[in-house]
Amino acid sequence: MHKAVILLSGGLDSATTLYIAREEGYRCYCLTFSYGQRHDRELAAARAIAEHAGVPIEIITIALPWGGSVLLDKNTDLPTDRADCPRSIPPTYVPARNTIFLSFAASFAEAIGADAIFIGANQIDYSGYPDCRSGYFDVWQELLRFGTKAGTEGHVPVIVAPLLYMTKENIIARGSELGVPFALTWSCYRGGQHPCGECDSCRFRAMGFARAGREDPLIAVHNPERDR
Amino acid sequence: MHKAVILLSGGLDSATTLYIAREEGYRCYCLTFSYGQRHDRELAAARAIAEHAGVPIEIITIALPWGGSVLLDKNTDLPTDRADCPRSIPPTYVPARNTIFLSFAASFAEAIGADAIFIGANQIDYSGYPDCRSGYFDVWQELLRFGTKAGTEGHVPVIVAPLLYMTKENIIARGSELGVPFALTWSCYRGGQHPCGECDSCRFRAMGFARAGREDPLIAVHNPERDR
């Protein structure tokens, strides 16, 4: 059975990515990072999703003491207008975050002899991060080929970003077909007990569920009063 | 004053690299990793070298729970024949290690607006690691250009590997000119209190000093009886 390392943040994109990899027949190994994110609530979500899927998870703790992102600092304001104005790179960008995540994934994949690394990056309804674009993953593929022992031996894991060209709506529809436990996923950047509903991440999520014509089960969990 | 992030392991190559960057006029920020290496003695060396050079140092602790290297496991044998037989990739190779180190350096460089990342990689008298070759750094340069905010804004830090084509002998000669405190550096892989003198790293070091016609000051420190 082929192995795959899955970068699982705890959000709905990465959860759907895990279920796609499982559907494709991979034996999945999840990899999650505690990197000082203000929304570390997503770590519990990642654990719950991996448990629901019945796959192992490694949570790696790293420090980025140099900061450089509002996502690393609870005392700063979060942007809320990304869905309306998708142009510049927003202040939630964390310097080289996906590069760090993929470097650990490369190490993990090489150590266990994995054939693939799955990442839930998306360049359609996305946050404008440069490390979520297709060309970026092409360069990574070259880096794995050149800079690892596995690569020099001709066994390069393939980087798979199955959501890259999907809309949020399509991701949610596909995830629903696969039985992704959306109620366990976490998207909100703010780091509170309940989704704020205002940050870019909450807004993209709400837009996706609305366009898919589906109820977000997370909202029902967090707003039990709503439908009364 | 231009800033540079220096990957400082505590060995003589990275120490010399730091002194070269300083000589070139960079304001240097050292970056060192505690990654479960059996020779964590090198961390104290890195601190001492940075202090001697009067530059700040960040020591980042990471876990690589998947292993995959004899350098991460004190209960395995270390190779001792690299200097004689420099062909295959030795078991001291750590999966994607330089890729992980460079990814953190990229994040650090971006957060502080650095113009360069210095790494003491060497492909002449080297250990046969695929992530120490020139082409590897070319791919990295492309990754920084494509996958970072700094890159999209046209401010890509340059990856500088000044020792890439130097022999160990030349590195030691150059380091001596620059006043590198070789007595503070640490090369031995074995992780004991004194250099073992037998592992590949000790052997390359000894060969370099012998060819440079110089005394290794570290040996005098650890074998005070020798010359009596």
Chai-1 contact restraints between the chains, C-beta under 6 A:
chainA,res_idxA,chainB,res_idxB,connection_type,confidence,min_distance_angstrom,max_distance_angstrom,comment,restraint_id
A,I62,B,I62,contact,1.0,0.0,6.0,A-B,restraint_1
A,L64,B,S107,contact,1.0,0.0,6.0,A-B,restraint_2
A,W66,B,F108,contact,1.0,0.0,6.0,A-B,restraint_3
A,W66,B,A111,contact,1.0,0.0,6.0,A-B,restraint_4
A,G68,B,A111,contact,1.0,0.0,6.0,A-B,restraint_5
A,I89,B,K149,contact,1.0,0.0,6.0,A-B,restraint_6
A,Y93,B,K149,contact,1.0,0.0,6.0,A-B,restraint_7
A,P95,B,S107,contact,1.0,0.0,6.0,A-B,restraint_8
A,P95,B,E110,contact,1.0,0.0,6.0,A-B,restraint_9
A,P95,B,A111,contact,1.0,0.0,6.0,A-B,restraint_10
A,A96,B,S103,contact,1.0,0.0,6.0,A-B,restraint_11
A,A96,B,A106,contact,1.0,0.0,6.0,A-B,restraint_12
A,A96,B,S107,contact,1.0,0.0,6.0,A-B,restraint_13
A,A96,B,T148,contact,1.0,0.0,6.0,A-B,restraint_14
A,T99,B,S103,contact,1.0,0.0,6.0,A-B,restraint_15
A,T99,B,A106,contact,1.0,0.0,6.0,A-B,restraint_16
A,T99,B,G147,contact,1.0,0.0,6.0,A-B,restraint_17
A,I100,B,S103,contact,1.0,0.0,6.0,A-B,restraint_18
A,S103,B,A96,contact,1.0,0.0,6.0,A-B,restraint_19
A,S103,B,T99,contact,1.0,0.0,6.0,A-B,restraint_20
A,S103,B,I100,contact,1.0,0.0,6.0,A-B,restraint_21
A,S103,B,S103,contact,1.0,0.0,6.0,A-B,restraint_22
A,A106,B,A96,contact,1.0,0.0,6.0,A-B,restraint_23
A,A106,B,T99,contact,1.0,0.0,6.0,A-B,restraint_24
A,S107,B,L64,contact,1.0,0.0,6.0,A-B,restraint_25
A,S107,B,P95,contact,1.0,0.0,6.0,A-B,restraint_26
A,S107,B,A96,contact,1.0,0.0,6.0,A-B,restraint_27
A,F108,B,W66,contact,1.0,0.0,6.0,A-B,restraint_28
A,E110,B,P95,contact,1.0,0.0,6.0,A-B,restraint_29
A,A111,B,W66,contact,1.0,0.0,6.0,A-B,restraint_30
A,A111,B,G68,contact,1.0,0.0,6.0,A-B,restraint_31
A,A111,B,P95,contact,1.0,0.0,6.0,A-B,restraint_32
A,P130,B,G147,contact,1.0,0.0,6.0,A-B,restraint_33
A,P130,B,T152,contact,1.0,0.0,6.0,A-B,restraint_34
A,D131,B,G147,contact,1.0,0.0,6.0,A-B,restraint_35
A,G135,B,F146,contact,1.0,0.0,6.0,A-B,restraint_36
A,Y136,B,F146,contact,1.0,0.0,6.0,A-B,restraint_37
A,Y136,B,G147,contact,1.0,0.0,6.0,A-B,restraint_38
A,V139,B,E142,contact,1.0,0.0,6.0,A-B,restraint_39
A,V139,B,L143,contact,1.0,0.0,6.0,A-B,restraint_40
A,V139,B,F146,contact,1.0,0.0,6.0,A-B,restraint_41
A,E142,B,V139,contact,1.0,0.0,6.0,A-B,restraint_42
A,L143,B,V139,contact,1.0,0.0,6.0,A-B,restraint_43
A,F146,B,G135,contact,1.0,0.0,6.0,A-B,restraint_44
A,F146,B,Y136,contact,1.0,0.0,6.0,A-B,restraint_45
A,F146,B,V139,contact,1.0,0.0,6.0,A-B,restraint_46
A,G147,B,T99,contact,1.0,0.0,6.0,A-B,restraint_47
A,G147,B,P130,contact,1.0,0.0,6.0,A-B,restraint_48
A,G147,B,D131,contact,1.0,0.0,6.0,A-B,restraint_49
A,G147,B,Y136,contact,1.0,0.0,6.0,A-B,restraint_50
A,T148,B,A96,contact,1.0,0.0,6.0,A-B,restraint_51
A,K149,B,I89,contact,1.0,0.0,6.0,A-B,restraint_52
A,K149,B,Y93,contact,1.0,0.0,6.0,A-B,restraint_53
A,T152,B,P130,contact,1.0,0.0,6.0,A-B,restraint_54
